[in-house]
Amino acid sequence: MVSPTLPVFGARRWLAGAGAAVRDLLLPPRCVACDGDFQPPAVAAAARPLLLCETCRREIPTFTGAVCARCLAPVPVAAGVELPCGWCRQWQPKFARALAAGPYEGLLRLLLLRNKVDTGGVLARTLIDLVWERCGESLAALNVDVVAAPPMSWRRRWQRGVCAQAELARAAARRLGVPAAPGMLRLRREVAPQLGMSRAGRLRNLHGEMQLARGYRLDAAHVLVVDDILTTGATCSEAARVLLKSGAREVSALVVARTPPG
């Protein structure tokens, strides 16, 4: 479905994972939020535990009202029926649907900010574990073929020492048991930072600046684009536009958190 064969994990990453497994056997797990020791639930004994203590887990926010299945924006409800999303009607995002763990606020926001510079990948794996705990069934039901990530400029990657989106994509692919291809998309040139831009500004800033990297053929694949935060949807939508134009059958989006639209 996706060619050429995509290298999911290199030897270095495998060794890092093996070392983490040995460490977990010898040392009690620590909460990634408060750094406190905790005892994972018994149900986690056969799987990797979510590295959040119960106190911090309860502090992770959840969506409190109805949200659009496509863009995760809040939608009004009348007589028990969810009304159409005005945001999607106006902007028509190119991805078919989006999933997220919760809103971009509180402890989830703090963890995502830390994840932008976490070079060890522990936070990325924990955040994807959280997403899996909250919407893993829906995610697995998508039956995606490959996991991609929006491209990051070389300058920001050099400044941060890590591409957070790529780490999240690898963790999501590992959960789903499908190939990870965080390098599938690339930027044609450096683009201006998007912080503070309106949705229209972000769309203009990104339009035409992404392309499929050499060596990839999508062959009607269902691609999952993984990003850390969905703010206006412009980044995931542009990624989806390029992937669909390049032969993808369908594109879904997975983010850790959704900011309030506006």
Helices and strands as residue ranges (DSSP letters): H 11-26, G 42-44, H 54-59, E 77-78, E 81-82, H 86-91, E 98-99, E 102-103, H 106-115, H 122-141, E 146-148, H 154-160, H 164-176, E 180-181, E 185-187, H 199-206, E 210-212, E 222-230, H 234-245, E 250-258
